[in-house]
Amino acid sequence: MSATRVALAGSTGSIGTQALDVLVAEGDRFELTAIGATGRNPESLIEQARSHRPKVVAVADEAAARTVADALPECEVRGGGEALASLATEADVVVNGVVGFAGLSVTLATLEAGRRLALANKESLIAAGPVVQRARRTPGAELVPVDSEHGAIHQCLRATDNKGRVERLLLTASGGPFRGRTAAELAGVTVEQALAHPTWSMGPKITVDSSTLMNKGLEVIEAHELFGEPAGEHGYGLGFDRIDVVVHPQSIVHSMVEFTDASTIAQLSTPDMRLPIGYALAWPDRIGTPFGRIDWTTLGRLDFEPPDLDTFPCLRLAYEAGRTGGTAPAWISGANEVAVDAFLQGRIRWADISRVIAATLDAHDGAPAADAEAVVAADAAARRVATDLLDRFDTPGALS
């Protein structure tokens, strides 16, 4: 069999570097044809290209693209706003590991090209769900999630051919670094504490999202888009009241599917993002490298508990945005990016992240997500509102 051609968008980030680990481990099964990144770290992109020898390198930042092109005369270097999206035609499967709303163009371009999308960029699906759903109907297009939770659900759903017998989805959450602490105890937490995730190694934005449980809230919206309503080619007819979150601090059970006869099927492994990445790359087959293998003789215990929505209101806000629909998920995604960036810069407290998001959602204009342009406009509007809220307060904590 010929090698599966792979393109990595966001290759210098956490998902991209771990995807490269999978490709190396699997030898000749995959061929890396293209890599790309925003351009914040051109040195890493140059190093990756020299090590893995893709034919095409894409850089969103044009100045960084010139630096990369000078260093890589043997590669075709593409620069500019559409460079990352152009990778969609260079491979059989495109891994979208771009962080934030910037990944939307890669998602749409890949699906509209009729290719398989290994999706790690949750914001594009959350913000532009209706638009992405239309793109998924392109002949040949496939969407296989790379998130450990959605990858787990994808695997569990393979256990049944009867969509009408799926009762609910259960997304597991580690609880992040602040599990079990009260709102009062979290009043003065630092950026360093928020970035100290107990089980996963991720980028700073996603790690902060995990600490607030916004990461899980966005995953609820994503699960609804991937597997929920309406019932049909992709959906199982599951509304938000049938997508639950349970805190599981060991991060061994990555998610579960409950069926109408009360049977529950779960996917288990030790925390290793290379497993869901490899699953998405090889779909409908599996890779041969055992990432995340469990030693069942030493596993010990598995604990589960409900999430604390009072201490972690971001999860509740995400459910509200998802149920509102339209461009509300785009608003919460945009507002969250602004608030998390402000927290990482030391402008606001950790507890203020949810306050900025809630105040931004209060200003949501109710616009529908009619097309990609409407989603982009909604994201921009939410960011303006959230930024204005930040600019009205000069000291951390003033939003309280």
C-alpha positions as CSV (number, residue, x, y, z in Angstrom):
1,M,0.0,0.0,0.0
2,S,1.2,3.5,-0.7
3,A,1.9,5.8,2.2
4,T,-0.8,8.1,3.5
5,R,0.2,11.7,2.8
6,V,0.0,13.9,5.9
7,A,0.0,17.7,6.3
8,L,0.5,19.3,9.7
9,A,-1.0,22.8,10.3
10,G,0.3,24.1,13.6
11,S,3.3,21.8,13.4
12,T,5.4,23.7,16.0
13,G,2.7,23.5,18.7
14,S,2.0,20.7,21.1
15,I,-0.3,18.7,18.8
16,G,2.0,19.2,15.8
17,T,5.2,18.1,17.6
18,Q,3.4,15.0,19.0
19,A,2.0,14.2,15.6
20,L,5.6,14.2,14.3
21,D,6.4,11.6,17.0
22,V,3.7,9.4,15.6
23,L,4.9,9.8,12.1
24,V,8.4,8.9,13.0
25,A,7.2,5.9,15.1
26,E,5.1,4.5,12.2
27,G,8.0,4.6,9.7
28,D,7.0,4.3,6.1
29,R,3.2,4.1,6.7
30,F,2.9,7.9,6.5
31,E,4.6,10.5,4.3
32,L,4.8,14.0,5.6
33,T,4.2,16.3,2.6
34,A,3.6,19.7,4.2
35,I,4.0,21.5,7.5
36,G,2.8,25.0,8.5
37,A,2.5,27.4,11.5
38,T,1.5,30.9,12.2
39,G,5.2,32.1,12.2
40,R,5.6,33.0,15.9
41,N,8.5,30.6,16.1
42,P,10.1,30.4,12.6
43,E,13.3,28.8,14.0
44,S,11.3,25.7,15.1
45,L,9.6,25.5,11.7
46,I,12.9,25.6,10.0
47,E,14.3,22.9,12.2
48,Q,11.3,20.7,11.6
49,A,11.6,21.1,7.8
50,R,15.3,20.2,7.9
51,S,14.6,17.1,10.0
52,H,11.5,15.8,8.2
53,R,11.9,17.2,4.7
54,P,8.4,18.1,3.6
55,K,7.9,19.5,0.1
56,V,5.8,22.5,1.3
57,V,6.1,24.8,4.3
58,A,3.4,27.3,5.0
59,V,3.8,30.4,7.3
60,A,0.9,32.7,8.0
61,D,3.1,35.7,9.0
62,E,4.6,37.0,5.8
63,A,7.8,38.4,7.4
64,A,8.4,35.1,9.1
65,A,7.7,33.4,5.7
66,R,10.6,35.3,4.2
67,T,12.9,34.2,7.0
68,V,11.8,30.6,6.5
69,A,12.2,30.8,2.7
70,D,15.8,32.1,3.0
71,A,16.7,29.2,5.3
72,L,14.9,26.5,3.2
73,P,15.7,27.0,-0.5
74,E,14.9,23.3,-1.1
75,C,11.2,23.8,0.0
76,E,8.3,25.5,-1.5
77,V,7.5,28.2,1.1
78,R,4.0,29.8,1.1
79,G,3.3,32.9,3.1
80,G,0.3,35.0,4.0
81,G,-3.2,34.6,5.4
82,E,-4.2,31.7,3.2
83,A,-1.0,29.8,3.4
84,L,-2.1,27.4,6.1
85,A,-5.4,26.7,4.4
86,S,-3.6,25.9,1.2
87,L,-2.1,22.8,2.8
88,A,-5.5,21.1,2.4
89,T,-4.7,20.0,-1.2
90,E,-1.2,18.7,-0.3
91,A,-2.2,15.6,1.6
92,D,-4.7,12.8,2.2
93,V,-5.2,13.8,5.8
94,V,-4.6,17.2,7.3
95,V,-3.9,17.6,11.1
96,N,-5.3,20.9,12.2
97,G,-3.4,21.8,15.4
98,V,-3.6,25.6,15.0
99,V,-4.6,27.2,18.2
100,G,-7.7,29.4,18.4
101,F,-10.1,30.8,15.9
102,A,-7.3,31.1,13.3
103,G,-7.8,27.4,12.6
104,L,-11.2,27.9,11.0
105,S,-9.8,28.4,7.5
106,V,-7.8,25.1,7.7
107,T,-10.9,23.2,8.8
108,L,-13.1,24.5,6.0
109,A,-10.4,24.2,3.3
110,T,-9.7,20.6,4.2
111,L,-13.3,19.5,4.3
112,E,-14.2,21.5,1.2
113,A,-11.3,19.7,-0.6
114,G,-12.9,16.4,0.3
115,R,-10.0,15.3,2.5
116,R,-9.8,13.8,6.0
117,L,-9.5,16.3,8.7
118,A,-7.8,15.3,12.0
119,L,-9.2,18.1,14.1
120,A,-7.5,19.3,17.2
121,N,-8.6,22.9,16.7
122,K,-11.9,22.9,18.7
123,E,-12.6,26.7,18.3
124,S,-13.3,26.4,14.6
125,L,-15.9,23.8,15.0
126,I,-17.4,25.5,18.1
127,A,-17.6,28.9,16.5
128,A,-18.6,27.9,13.1
129,G,-20.6,24.7,13.7
130,P,-23.3,25.2,11.1
131,V,-20.8,26.2,8.4
132,V,-18.5,23.2,9.2
133,Q,-21.5,20.9,9.1
134,R,-22.2,22.0,5.5
135,A,-18.5,21.4,4.6
136,R,-18.6,17.9,6.1
137,R,-21.1,17.0,3.4
138,T,-18.5,17.4,0.7
139,P,-17.9,14.1,-1.1
140,G,-14.8,12.4,0.4
141,A,-14.7,14.7,3.4
142,E,-14.1,13.1,6.8
143,L,-13.7,14.6,10.2
144,V,-12.0,12.5,12.9
145,P,-11.5,14.4,16.2
146,V,-8.0,14.5,17.8
147,D,-9.2,15.7,21.3
148,S,-8.7,12.7,23.6
149,E,-12.4,13.0,24.8
150,H,-13.9,13.2,21.3
151,G,-11.5,10.6,19.9
152,A,-12.7,8.4,22.8
153,I,-16.3,8.9,21.9
154,H,-15.6,8.3,18.2
155,Q,-14.1,4.9,19.2
156,C,-16.9,4.0,21.6
157,L,-19.6,4.8,18.9
158,R,-17.9,2.2,16.6
159,A,-19.3,-0.4,19.0
160,T,-22.9,0.0,17.6
161,D,-24.5,0.2,14.2
162,N,-27.8,1.4,15.7
163,K,-27.7,5.2,16.2
164,G,-31.1,5.1,17.8
165,R,-29.7,3.2,20.8
166,V,-27.2,5.9,22.0
167,E,-28.6,7.4,25.2
168,R,-26.0,9.9,26.2
169,L,-22.4,11.0,26.0
170,L,-20.2,11.4,29.0
171,L,-17.1,13.6,28.7
172,T,-14.5,13.2,31.4
173,A,-12.6,16.1,32.8
174,S,-9.4,15.9,34.9
175,G,-10.6,18.8,37.0
176,G,-7.4,20.7,36.2
177,P,-5.0,22.0,38.8
178,F,-7.7,23.6,41.0
179,R,-10.0,20.6,41.5
180,G,-11.6,20.6,44.9
181,R,-10.7,24.2,45.8
182,T,-13.3,26.8,46.5
183,A,-13.8,30.2,44.8
184,A,-12.3,31.9,47.8
185,E,-9.2,29.8,47.7
186,L,-8.7,30.6,44.0
187,A,-9.0,34.4,44.4
188,G,-5.2,34.9,44.2
189,V,-3.9,32.1,42.0
190,T,-1.0,32.9,39.7
191,V,-0.4,32.2,36.0
192,E,2.2,29.6,37.0
193,Q,-0.3,27.7,39.2
194,A,-2.9,27.8,36.4
195,L,-0.4,26.3,33.9
196,A,0.6,23.4,36.3
197,H,-1.8,20.8,34.8
198,P,-1.7,17.6,36.9
199,T,-1.9,15.0,34.0
200,W,-1.6,16.6,30.5
201,S,1.1,18.6,28.7
202,M,-0.6,21.2,26.6
203,G,0.0,24.8,25.3
204,P,-0.7,27.7,27.7
205,K,-4.1,28.7,26.3
206,I,-5.5,25.2,26.5
207,T,-4.0,24.6,29.9
208,V,-5.6,27.8,31.3
209,D,-8.9,26.7,29.7
210,S,-8.5,23.4,31.6
211,S,-8.0,25.2,34.9
212,T,-11.3,27.1,34.4
213,L,-13.2,24.1,32.9
214,M,-13.8,26.3,29.8
215,N,-11.9,23.6,27.9
216,K,-14.6,21.1,28.9
217,G,-17.4,23.5,28.2
218,L,-16.0,24.1,24.7
219,E,-15.7,20.3,24.3
220,V,-19.4,19.9,25.2
221,I,-20.3,22.3,22.3
222,E,-17.9,20.4,20.1
223,A,-19.4,17.0,21.0
224,H,-22.8,18.4,20.1
225,E,-21.5,19.4,16.7
226,L,-19.7,16.2,16.1
227,F,-22.2,13.7,17.4
228,G,-25.4,15.4,18.6
229,E,-28.3,16.9,16.7
230,P,-29.7,16.4,14.2
231,A,-29.8,12.6,13.8
232,G,-28.5,11.7,10.4
233,E,-25.2,11.0,8.6
234,H,-23.1,12.4,11.4
235,G,-25.4,13.1,14.4
236,Y,-27.1,10.8,16.9
237,G,-30.0,13.1,17.8
238,L,-28.5,14.1,21.2
239,G,-29.3,17.5,22.6
240,F,-27.3,19.2,25.3
241,D,-29.3,17.6,28.0
242,R,-27.8,14.3,26.9
243,I,-24.1,15.4,26.9
244,D,-22.8,15.3,30.5
245,V,-19.4,16.1,32.1
246,V,-17.9,14.0,34.9
247,V,-14.7,14.8,36.7
248,H,-12.2,12.0,36.6
249,P,-8.8,13.1,38.0
250,Q,-6.7,10.1,36.9
251,S,-7.4,10.9,33.2
252,I,-7.5,7.2,32.3
253,V,-11.1,7.0,31.1
254,H,-11.1,9.5,28.3
255,S,-14.9,9.5,27.7
256,M,-17.9,7.2,27.6
257,V,-21.0,6.4,25.7
258,E,-24.1,5.1,27.5
259,F,-26.7,3.1,25.5
260,T,-30.4,2.7,26.0
261,D,-30.0,-0.6,27.9
262,A,-27.7,1.2,30.4
263,S,-24.6,-0.4,29.1
264,T,-21.7,2.0,29.1
265,I,-18.6,1.7,26.8
266,A,-15.5,3.6,27.7
267,Q,-12.1,4.2,26.1
268,L,-9.2,3.9,28.5
269,S,-5.4,4.6,28.2
270,T,-2.8,6.5,30.1
271,P,-2.6,10.2,29.2
272,D,-0.8,10.5,25.9
273,M,-2.1,12.7,23.1
274,R,-0.2,10.6,20.5
275,L,-2.9,7.9,20.8
276,P,-5.8,10.0,19.5
277,I,-3.5,11.6,17.0
278,G,-2.5,8.2,15.6
279,Y,-6.1,7.1,15.6
280,A,-7.1,10.0,13.5
281,L,-4.2,9.6,11.1
282,A,-4.8,5.9,10.5
283,W,-8.7,5.9,10.5
284,P,-10.5,3.6,9.8
285,D,-7.4,1.4,10.7
286,R,-5.2,1.8,13.8
287,I,-1.5,2.5,14.2
288,G,0.8,-0.2,15.5
289,T,2.7,1.8,18.1
290,P,1.2,1.3,21.6
291,F,1.0,4.9,22.9
292,G,-0.8,5.1,26.3
293,R,-0.6,1.4,27.3
294,I,-2.0,0.7,30.8
295,D,-0.3,-1.5,33.4
296,W,-3.4,-3.0,34.8
297,T,-1.5,-4.5,37.7
298,T,-0.6,-1.1,39.1
299,L,-3.5,1.1,38.0
300,G,-5.1,1.2,41.4
301,R,-8.3,3.3,41.4
302,L,-10.6,5.3,39.2
303,D,-12.5,8.2,40.8
304,F,-15.5,10.1,39.4
305,E,-17.3,13.2,40.7
306,P,-19.6,15.9,39.5
307,P,-18.1,19.3,38.3
308,D,-18.4,22.3,40.7
309,L,-20.3,24.8,38.5
310,D,-20.2,27.5,41.3
311,T,-16.4,27.6,41.4
312,F,-16.0,26.9,37.7
313,P,-18.8,28.9,36.0
314,C,-17.2,28.7,32.6
315,L,-18.6,25.2,32.1
316,R,-22.1,26.5,32.8
317,L,-21.6,29.5,30.4
318,A,-20.6,27.1,27.6
319,Y,-23.7,25.1,28.0
320,E,-25.8,28.3,27.9
321,A,-24.0,29.5,24.7
322,G,-24.5,26.0,23.1
323,R,-28.2,26.0,23.9
324,T,-28.6,29.5,22.5
325,G,-26.9,28.5,19.3
326,G,-26.4,30.7,16.3
327,T,-23.3,32.8,16.8
328,A,-23.4,32.5,20.6
329,P,-20.7,29.8,20.6
330,A,-18.5,32.1,18.4
331,W,-19.0,34.8,21.0
332,I,-18.0,32.7,23.9
333,S,-14.9,31.3,22.0
334,G,-13.7,34.8,21.1
335,A,-14.4,36.3,24.5
336,N,-12.5,33.4,26.1
337,E,-9.5,33.9,23.9
338,V,-9.4,37.6,24.9
339,A,-9.8,36.9,28.6
340,V,-7.3,34.1,28.8
341,D,-4.7,36.2,27.0
342,A,-5.3,39.1,29.4
343,F,-4.9,36.7,32.3
344,L,-1.6,35.3,30.9
345,Q,-0.4,39.0,30.6
346,G,-1.3,39.6,34.2
347,R,-4.0,42.2,33.4
348,I,-6.9,40.3,35.2
349,R,-7.2,37.6,37.8
350,W,-8.0,34.0,37.1
351,A,-11.5,34.5,38.5
352,D,-12.1,37.4,36.2
353,I,-11.9,35.2,33.1
354,S,-15.4,33.9,33.6
355,R,-16.7,37.4,34.5
356,V,-15.4,38.8,31.2
357,I,-17.0,36.0,29.3
358,A,-20.3,36.3,31.0
359,A,-20.4,40.1,30.5
360,T,-19.6,39.6,26.8
361,L,-22.3,37.0,26.3
362,D,-24.8,39.5,27.8
363,A,-24.1,41.7,24.8
364,H,-24.6,39.0,22.2
365,D,-26.6,40.3,19.3
366,G,-28.3,37.0,18.5
367,A,-27.0,36.9,14.9
368,P,-27.3,33.5,13.1
369,A,-24.2,31.7,11.9
370,A,-25.3,31.9,8.3
371,D,-21.9,31.5,6.6
372,A,-18.2,31.8,7.3
373,E,-18.3,35.6,7.0
374,A,-21.0,35.8,9.6
375,V,-18.9,33.7,12.0
376,V,-15.8,35.8,11.4
377,A,-17.9,38.9,12.1
378,A,-19.3,37.4,15.3
379,D,-15.8,36.5,16.5
380,A,-14.6,40.0,15.8
381,A,-17.6,41.6,17.6
382,A,-17.1,39.4,20.7
383,R,-13.5,40.3,20.8
384,R,-14.3,44.0,20.6
385,V,-16.8,43.7,23.5
386,A,-14.4,41.7,25.6
387,T,-11.5,44.0,24.9
388,D,-13.6,47.0,25.8
389,L,-14.5,45.3,29.1
390,L,-10.8,44.8,29.9
391,D,-9.9,48.4,29.0
392,R,-12.5,49.7,31.4
393,F,-10.6,48.2,34.4
394,D,-7.0,49.2,35.2
395,T,-6.2,46.7,37.9
396,P,-6.5,43.0,38.2
397,G,-9.7,42.0,39.9
398,A,-11.7,45.2,39.1
399,L,-14.3,43.1,37.3
400,S,-15.4,41.5,40.5
